[in-house]
Amino acid sequence: MAHPGTMFLTTPYVDAWGSGIVLSFVHTIHKKGSNIVTAAAGADFPLEYFNWFITSVYPSCADNSGYRCIIVDDSGFVVMHPRLKETTEESAFEAPKHITVEEPGIANILKREGVLNSKDCQDYSTNKDLWSYRVTVPSGKSSGLNFADTDNTFEIRPITDTNLFIIRSRSTPASSTCTCDGSKSPDVVECKSNCNCLCHRQIIYDVCSNKYNTESATLPCSARLPDTSGVSEPDVTDGLIACNVPTCHLQSTKQNCFSQSECSWCEYTDTGQQIATPCCRLKEECTFGKTKSTKRDTCAPVTTTSTTTKPPPITESSKMAAIVGGSIAAGVLLVFLVYGIRRYCLYYQKTHDNVDPYLNAIPDNPNELHQFSEKDEFSGKDRYPPPYQPGHNPNFYVDNTGFTGENAI
């Protein structure tokens, strides 16, 4: 809800229900003809599909292009990185990785050029002043930074209508002595140096003066998610049948392959050798388009064996059981049929005997005075309602010619 009208993507994480490494896509839903946000819609998709989509839109980000492409969100956290394409360990995605940890050299240049800007907020639940970063485009450079702005090492562009930025690196910038430890939480790392790291400063509360030691207090941080690790139990998924059985080997095109969950398009071996006939296989067999070193023949034709099961022979005992069962079912059906006919006859006799005439509407009296409205009086309709004649109906105006309705005076 904090990003209305923006396609918001999360950093990759491990799906709790076994879908592997996924990203979440969220977009707000607006009331028709206005900017009022009424709801939000979201969907999850595999990290491999996101990688394929990015290389389709940005061909220079392909593995054999000579560039390294990195995608970060507007807080500097890494969404896609070449390192992530080389690992299948779920432990690598337990916590988001920041650009200051993955690429300290790029982070230093981004901070120098005013793209990576520090941001702090007050977390009064832990009495800490938390320091993070926001990625913004400097004034006058709405399209991002060129290679000339970054010592000819990389360029950064905003991805339109999203919270993402794409970095295309030609070479790795020289990293300074200022590095960040990504294994530690910002709640543990104190801000004691000028390094571009996620850190915190302690807020000291003076009980006597009822004041914090912050001269210019910033905005409070967003509420933290409650820690339910000690009270909630993990979902028990043992014995559950898969909701979807992927048919990767039946997909013959890359687009159809990625339209199936759990599938990956195999194009290279683990050594980088291109496969003559690419194929679609489970992502466990082919990660980010590369086969495993233990099974480089993943794209070999899949052979399926079919066995014809003969029906069991029909014995005399089974025939007799079928006859007896059919006879019993027919007898029960006949009893219900006779009972239903009997009930219908009793109901029909009861409803047609001794009919009470007062329950039926009484026919209209033809001699009853017809009630005319003012419209009827002047429209010429029903000029002479029986049994009345002109000159005798008090509801009509009669002239000396004896005509009524539209010729009346």
Residue pairs with C-beta under 8 A, 6 or more apart in sequence:
1 28
1 37
1 40
3 28
3 163
4 28
4 30
4 35
4 37
5 28
5 30
5 35
5 161
6 27
6 28
6 161
6 162
6 163
7 25
7 26
7 27
7 161
7 162
7 163
8 25
8 26
8 27
8 162
8 163
9 23
9 24
9 25
9 26
9 73
9 79
9 162
9 163
9 164
10 23
10 24
10 26
10 73
10 79
11 23
11 73
11 77
11 78
11 79
11 96
11 97
12 21
12 22
12 23
12 47
12 79
12 80
12 84
12 93
13 21
13 22
13 23
13 93
14 20
14 21
14 90
14 93
14 94
15 21
15 22
15 44
16 235
17 235
17 237
18 237
19 44
19 46
19 261
19 262
20 46
20 47
20 262
20 283
21 46
21 47
21 48
21 90
21 93
22 44
22 45
22 46
22 47
23 44
23 45
23 47
23 50
23 79
24 42
24 43
24 44
25 42
25 43
25 44
25 45
26 40
26 41
26 42
27 40
27 41
27 42
28 37
28 39
28 40
29 37
29 38
29 39
29 40
29 41
30 36
30 37
30 38
31 37
31 38
46 261
46 262
46 283
47 80
47 84
48 258
48 264
48 283
48 287
48 288
49 258
50 79
50 80
51 80
51 85
51 288
52 254
52 258
52 265
54 61
54 69
54 71
54 80
54 166
55 61
55 62
58 69
58 166
58 168
59 65
60 67
60 69
60 168
61 67
61 69
61 166
61 168
63 268
63 289
66 170
67 168
67 169
67 170
68 82
68 168
68 169
68 172
69 80
69 82
69 166
69 167
69 168
69 169
70 78
70 80
70 81
70 82
70 99
70 102
70 103
70 106
70 166
70 167
70 169
71 78
71 79
71 80
71 81
71 159
71 164
71 165
71 166
71 167
72 78
72 79
72 99
72 135
72 164
72 165
72 167
73 79
73 135
73 163
73 164
73 165
74 134
74 135
74 136
74 163
74 164
74 165
75 132
75 133
75 134
75 135
76 98
76 99
76 100
76 107
76 116
76 132
76 133
76 134
76 135
77 96
77 97
77 98
77 99
78 84
78 96
78 97
78 98
78 99
78 102
79 164
81 97
81 102
83 102
84 92
84 93
85 287
85 288
86 288
88 284
88 287
95 185
97 182
98 133
98 180
98 182
98 198
99 106
99 107
99 110
99 116
100 107
100 133
100 180
100 195
100 196
100 197
100 198
101 180
101 181
101 182
101 197
102 182
103 167
103 172
103 173
104 175
104 176
104 178
104 179
104 180
104 196
105 153
105 172
105 173
105 174
105 175
105 176
106 153
106 154
106 167
106 169
106 173
107 116
107 196
108 173
108 175
108 176
108 178
108 196
109 150
109 151
109 153
109 154
109 173
110 116
110 135
110 156
111 117
111 196
113 138
113 145
113 149
113 150
114 136
114 138
115 135
115 136
115 137
115 138
115 145
115 156
116 133
116 134
116 135
116 196
117 133
117 134
117 135
117 136
118 131
118 132
118 133
119 131
119 132
119 133
119 134
120 129
120 130
120 131
120 132
120 218
121 129
121 130
121 132
121 218
121 219
121 220
121 221
121 222
122 129
122 130
122 203
122 214
122 217
122 218
122 219
122 220
122 221
123 129
123 130
123 200
123 220
123 221
123 224
124 203
124 220
125 224
126 187
127 202
127 203
127 204
127 205
128 187
128 200
128 201
128 202
128 203
129 200
129 201
129 202
129 203
129 214
129 218
130 186
130 200
130 221
131 186
131 191
131 198
131 199
131 200
131 201
132 186
132 198
133 196
133 198
135 165
137 143
137 144
137 158
141 149
143 157
143 158
144 155
144 156
144 157
144 158
144 165
145 155
145 156
146 155
147 153
147 154
147 155
147 170
149 155
150 156
150 173
151 173
152 170
153 169
153 170
153 171
153 172
153 173
154 167
154 168
154 169
154 170
154 171
154 173
155 167
155 168
156 165
156 166
156 167
156 168
157 165
157 166
157 168
158 164
158 165
159 165
159 166
178 193
178 194
178 195
178 196
179 195
180 189
180 195
180 196
180 197
180 198
181 189
181 197
186 198
186 199
186 200
187 200
189 197
189 198
189 199
189 200
190 199
190 200
190 201
190 202
191 197
191 199
191 200
191 201
192 199
203 212
203 213
203 214
204 212
204 213
205 211
205 212
205 213
206 212
206 213
244 261
244 262
246 260
246 261
246 262
246 263
246 282
247 260
248 257
248 260
248 262
248 263
248 264
248 280
248 281
248 282
249 279
249 280
249 281
249 302
250 280
251 257
251 259
251 260
251 263
251 280
252 280
254 265
254 278
254 280
256 280
257 263
257 264
257 265
257 280
258 265
260 280
262 282
262 283
263 280
263 281
263 282
263 283
264 280
264 281
264 282
264 283
264 285
264 286
264 287
264 288
264 289
265 278
265 279
265 280
265 286
265 289
266 275
266 278
266 279
266 280
266 281
266 285
266 286
266 289
266 290
266 291
266 298
266 299
267 274
267 275
267 278
267 289
267 290
268 274
268 275
268 289
268 290
268 291
269 275
269 290
269 291
269 296
270 290
270 291
270 292
270 293
270 296
271 293
272 290
275 291
275 299
277 299
278 299
279 298
279 299
281 298
281 299
285 291
285 292
285 295
285 298
286 292
286 298
291 298
291 299
292 298
366 386
367 387
370 382
370 385
372 382
372 385
372 395
376 382
377 395
377 396
377 397
377 405
378 405
378 406
378 408
379 405
379 406
380 404
380 405
380 406
381 405
383 390
383 396
383 404
383 405
384 390
384 393
384 404
385 393
390 396
390 398
390 402
390 403
390 404
391 398
391 402
396 404
396 408
397 404
397 408
397 409
398 404
398 408
399 407
399 408
399 409
401 407
